[in-house]
């Protein structure tokens, strides 16, 4: 039984599959730690052309996602799993942070597997009434993208990698950037071989084998996130 599941409602499944079927996301699915499912919004479109959008009341440029296909698509998923929570990437949402990712990954909780439905908006936006179905409105920052597929991938990646067993090391997700909840710290500088690259040398303390002093050096060199 997967520990976490994402059902992605999208018009462009082909934009999502290559990433989710590669690297760590593929490994997470292979291990049974994550599951990715796709729902084509067009399947719930209206009329002979399977329309999912229309012009906004009051005038204005662009098209908005209509209520009917979106409600039908989400309800088709919830019929199978009423506990699934709906995520909407939107500039008007809560800022996406490492703490929010931990919240969705249910770190430290012994609960049933989480199931999230991500609606990928397109065009100029969506009918406001769609928000009645949304549990998590999420913004990646103060900018606008052409669709919700990229935000969906970022949300999925940052949550799935926190699921125990996905990353190689047991503490990999604990010591990385932004793991300090209060100060939003970026992790300390790290180095690997060679110890001397074109005269640029690794700090001697890291080669000493003195674990306490190494920890002290790392704490002293941990940086704060930029605004």
Buried (B, 14 or more C-beta within 10 A) or exposed (E): EBBBBBBBBBBBBEBBEEBBEEEBBBBBBEEEBBBBEBBBBBEBBBEEEEBBBBEBEEEEEEBBBBBBBBBBBBEBBBEEEEEBBBBBBBBEBEEBBBEBBBEBBBBEEEEEBBBBBBBBBBBBBBBEEBEEBBEBBBBBEEEEBEBBBBBBBBBBBBBBBBBEEBBEEEEEBEEEBBBBEEEBBBBBEEEEEEEEEEEEEBEEBBEEEEEEEBEEBBEEEBEEEEE
